[in-house]
Amino acid sequence: MPCPDQPFVLVCPTFADGEGRGAVPKQVIRFLNDPGRRALLRGVIGAGNRNFGMTFALAARVIAEKCRIPILYRFELAGTPTDLQRVRDGLDEFWGMTCLTP
């Protein structure tokens, strides 16, 4: 299991059934159940399949809500070259931001 030592953004697929159950992969749940790892989580990027409607990128929504972090981006399946560039640009901007709260 990876053990990050600095803040990170998680990229997570969604594997939900038609009702949304099982959206967050078990490996990701185990990873985030560790308080030390969870404390370093700053945002989530979600992947999914738009054919599944309301469950598209559901794992990102679940993680964001439970960990009180922002969803930074969502993309379909493996993403497109445009998605990749948007994520790169967005992460550059995200990590360059100054926190305004103490």
N, C-alpha and C positions, 0 to 999 in steps of 0.2 A: 504494500500500500504506500503510495507516495506520501511524503511528509514535508509539505512546503514550509519554508522558513521565512517567507515574506508574503505580503498581501497578493492575492491572485483573483482571477476571474475564471469561473467554471463554465465550460461548454458542455451542455448535456442534451442527449437525445431524449425523445419521449417514446415509450413503449406501452401505451395505455390500451386497454380493451375498449369496447364501444361505450362503456360507462365511465371511463376515465380511471379505472382501477389499475394500479401497477405502473402509473405514468413515470415515476422516478425509478430508474434501475436500482436494484438491490445493492450493487457495488457502490453507487453514489450515496445511497442512504448510509451504508457502513462508513464510507469516507467522511461524511458530514456529521455522523454521530460522535466523532471525536471533537471535544470542545476546543482544543488547540487549533485544529484545522479549520473548524467553523469560524473561529474568531478572526481568521485571516481572509475570509471570503468577502470580496468587495462588490461583486456583481455576477450575474449569470447571463449566458447566451444560450438560447434554446433552439433545438432542431426538431423538426417534425414533418408531418405530411398533411398538407392542406385538405386532402380528400377526407380527413377524419374530422373536419369541421371544428367544433368547440374544443376538441382535445388537441388541436394543433399546438405544438410546443408547450403542452400542459405541464411538463416537468419543470420548465423554467418558472412558470407561474407559481407552482407549489413551493419550489425552493425559495423564490423571492419572498413569498408571503411568510413562510416559516422562519427564514433567516433575516428577514427585514432588510433586504438588499434590492437594488434595482435590476430590472430586466434590461440589459443593454442592447440586445438585438435578438431577432428571431429569423430563422431561415428554413427553407424547405429542403428536405432530404439532405444531400451532400452540399447544397449551396451552389451558387454560380460564381464565376470570376468576379462579378459585380459585388456579390455578398462578401467575398473574401476581402476585396478592397475596402468595402464599407467597414468591416470588422477591424481591419488593420488601422484605418484612419480613425475610427471611433475609439479604439483602445489607446492610440497615441494621444488623442485629445483627453480621454478619461484619466489616464495616468499623469497627464500634465496639469490637470486641474488642481487648484488650491482649495483646500477645505476651509469654509468660512465659519464653521462652528467650532467652539473650543472642545 
